[in-house]
Each structure stands twice: as structure tokens, then as C-alpha cells.
Amino acid sequence: QVQLVEFGGGLVQAGGSLRLSCAASGLAFSSYNMGWFRQSPGKEREFVAAISRRGSSTTYADSLKGRFTISRDNAKNTVYLQINSLKFEDSAVYYCAANRPGPGDTWPPRSYDYWGQGTQVTVSS
């Protein structure tokens, strides 16, 4: 059974930093591209960042470039999201997701096969 478990969220003051982690189990982690998404109340889920299977390629939402950094440790089956200079509007539930690339797939992935339950990030102003 595939499980993606996010942790590291919490209440942070604006301007602070946070590192989210997502631990994967039940899948060949290094065979999956990984992504982070977020969703705020009343808003659609939005893409944050993605990283390729070996970590050689990363991509970010244009509006979030510079403050967010995605990374992975395949030995630990974990993907990370570092968030710096947090803003109130970064408050959201953050989800990690796994994509198994197939023949002809493009980068970044257009769909994901597995999702975590999310971790809440709340930024106080």
C-alpha cells in the first residue's frame, strides 16, 4: 500500500521559514517524480513545485520562484519543501504527490498517481 505522509507544518510568523517533509512508503520512490501542491480555503489546489526522479530537474510555480526549494533524498524515500520569507498568503494545506512517468510523458508531470493527506501551514501576520 502506497503511503505519502507529510509533516513539518505548523504556525509560523510572517518572514519565517519552514521545511516540509513527505515520507513515502510502498513504492519504488526513486522511480517517481514528486510534487508539492497547496490549497487554501475557498481556493483551488495549486501547483507549487516538482522534482524529477533523481533530482536533476526541478520546476516551480512562476509566482513562487525564489522562496520555495524542492529537494529529495532517495535513500530516505523523502521529498522536502523549504519555504523562506513566509507570507500570510502562504497559509494553506500542503500536499505531496507522486508521479510514475510513462513512455512519452513530458516534464513537468501533468498528473499524479498518489497523494498525501496534507499538512497545515498557517502564517501569522
PEDA-V355712 format. One line per field, one symbol per residue. ss: DSSP state (a for helix, b for strand, c for the rest). burial: b if it has 24 or more other ideal C-beta (glycine too) atoms within 12 Angstrom, else e. Layout:
BEGIN
ss: ???
burial: ???
END
This chain:
BEGIN
ss: ccbbbbbccbbbbccccbbbbbbbbcccaaabbbbbbbbccccccbbbbbbccccccbbbcaaacccbbbbbbccccbbbbbbccccaaacbbbbbbbbbcccccccccccccbbcccbbbbbbc
burial: eeebbbbbbeebeeeeebbbbbbbeebebbebbbbbbbeeeeeeebbbbbbbbeeeebbbbeebeebbbbbbeeeebbbbbbbeebbeebbbbbbbbbbebeeeeeebbeebebbbebbbbbbee
END
